[in-house]
Amino acid sequence: MCGRYTIVHTHKELIARFRVTKALIESRARFNIAPTQKVPVVIYESQRVLEEVSWGLIPSWSKEPDKFKPLINARAETLAEKPSFRSAFKKRRCLIPADGFFEWQTKAGKKIPVRITLKEGTLFSFAGLYEDRKDPAGETLRTCTIITVPANEKIAPIHERMPAILRPEDEEIWLATKPEETEKAFGCLKSYPDDQIEYYEVSSLVNSARVDTEECIAPAAKQLRLLPE
């Protein structure tokens, strides 16, 4: 699964990397993004739009959205079958910018947080879905979810799944593929190559969703090197 992630790059870098032509928000550095928080996403609406939505998808058909548990992740293997994701997979795909994500590795019976990034620490995008629903006042509320795939060999010792990181050349396919061509979109959902991934242990500060400071991504004091593969 993917339950925490980071975007420490600047707004200007994000705009350039994802070729955004219309920004509805000013992004800021985020060191410990948690479910239900507002997150930046890139949506294609005749142009690439950067906006802010709530992380945790709530289907439009939910009759009691206030009681519906937000869906922070969606398994790639069942996107076309699950009622919660089926329509969004056809019509409402998005890019969710990130430059790292957290998982917890079990060592000696303890959960140790690690930050996983691409080599060189570059920006990348998770494959995401979004959904719209109306609140009681008639306002549109937009929510999103991060798609997951089986973990690659490097991440498998930490967790059996990982977020679907899109290769740059697949981002346009993911955003703009027509509803009747979802097989093309599904082809973008792959485990990212092992040799392009690295990770390191971080402080337990990241365990608290209330902490969103640079210390969350600093290497743990007792282990400043990369964890062994």
Steps between C-alpha positions, in 0.01 A plus 500: 500500500598865506403686814750789516705690247695820434528790257801709599564651157393857433181615330704619202667160464166321521345723233793442264530126558130427436454761227216668687337781303243602762571503874209548738725469806850597614665178611732492802752259646333205673709258707235260632180499297229287664158368396200740502732800455481727198754404234602644161398302192530554126179451302452527125208722401604608148820612675704385799349650815661494845246503779455383857273211600444282806702179516251219556252429220129502578285367213237735362234233556559483876170585671669578832837652407561621855495138616694358204863416580714685245689266267863614500623217274360298209647168386590510131384143447135575584449854369270390220286288735460693825193729499694759700762541225354368175358827369793712621746265329322560169447874526679664795869417509755741644867543584588531867840673526751367754873465561492228765274279707522323834464137600567320826746210503474240778840443663544308825128531563496878455354713221776717354397782264690538176474759225498363146605722209621481145872528449611863474193592711302612196132586485266228377129429490276237651220374279185635660123510460266776608129523567250784542196516723266771621482614861165599660549857379547384142875568491723255314746313722786323324687204650780276373671166552846359424519179297725220626673209326704201623832610649818462299781283640667789679190610689350153558697442825337816637147465365325272252355794304616838378337802340474495121772745399448612142789513260521853352414370153182339637361809674329640192349158422368475855346846491355515152404145397134479398248306716463229237878443493564414864732213403751765394468667839529168681828439318651792692452328835825313564741448786778757466847357410709389798814676382330839504383476862687577821396535863629591844387489860338813643394625841189368673371859486330398175274266698289800600288659228516824701872536431582653161853633533830446321612269781256239364723436198839524671693172529454337841773603744621143556512405132612762252573253220254330267338188638643179354308349213 
